[in-house]
Amino acid sequence: MSDEEKEQMTEAEAFERVVKILTPHVRNTDALKSVKNETNILDDLKVNSARLVDVVLAFEDDFDIEIPDEDVDSVNTVGDCVNLIVGKAS
Amino acid sequence: MIGNDVVDLTDPEAQSGATHPRFDGRVFARSELQMLGASGAPNRLRWMLWAAKEAAYKAVKKMDPRAVFSPSKFVVKLDETLRGEVSCEGRTLQVALCEEATSVHAIATSDVLPESRILSGTHEIEGEVLDPDLPSEAAREFAIRELASALHVPSNSLAIAKRGRVPTLLHDGESTGIDLSLSHHGRVVGFACDIGPPENPHS
């Protein structure tokens, strides 16, 4: 991802990419049909904690950012992911 | 405080190569990476170490709600009997791993407790898990069944409520104060609890 792309990334684009990365790890596929910023990753999507590590690593790869564990700990919802990523990528 | 975690080794997520290529580097300390490198069964060991870290974190989180799960900082040391310690930023917890053919179960305690005080177990859900809420319900039901038997009370007098993410055992609607931890992964559910000293198991 280039610096220019980072600058141009909107929350909507980040949301779409976040959901795409989460999708293979989601156990509650019904919840994906109505996924929104408020959707809880562990409780609603049923992504397990080990998979969350894979998700974070995929975010780092896809958005070319670094996400420390302290930041991961404060992420509960899809919207939290989007805000974290947009904040780091800007 | 007590924490537990279970990993279903038959689950596709737990198969060798299923994790991100940087997973091990992210979650394991150097000493653990060395253990994995020297192991004849690295995938099984990977999930034992992971379960130990998760179990320890659950116990720490009860003591310190501000605790952060930084897996590589929860450093696991195991002996040949699969007992040992998990160290994290000045805290040391006791850990014991139970190995089954298709799962691993870790139990971590903040204090050294006699085995007689710890009630724990795992159970495999029969059939395919189609309802995503089924594993957590099955974990609660299994724990209640086992606890009712151990405490000599009817199953229907016990219930498990949640305070935040922490399960609380209720007896006739009242908090028992029994320290309880639930877990599930794939088709396997588990629990661990400190039932207290023998003379006063309900306190």
Interface residues (C-beta under 8 A of the other chain):
Chain A: R27 N28 D30 A31 K46 N48 S49 A50 R51 V53 D54 V56 L57 A58 D69 E70 V72 D73
Chain B: V7 E13 T19 H20 R22 F23 R26 V27 W50 E54 V68 F69 S70 P71 S72 K73 P132 H185
